[in-house]
Amino acid sequence: MRADWRLADGTFVEALGLMTKEAYAAKVTRKRELARHHGLRLVTVTAEDLNRLSEIFADWLPKSSAG
């Protein structure tokens, strides 16, 4: 089991698809459980999240200097 990406700070990112498939959904649940058990940060994104990636990844984006 591995995530799709690993960010520089060690956060794992999983791009989810096929959640209607029982075996795939079970695998995702297991990945989430393993991450939680080991204290790993796991970010999951779906196709529905594509228009809000800047919100989801706000912790990793440079802070705006405006203000």
Secondary structure by P-SEA (a helix, b strand, c coil): ccccccccccbbbbbccccccaaaaaaaaaaaaaaaaabbbbbbbcccccccccccccccccccccc
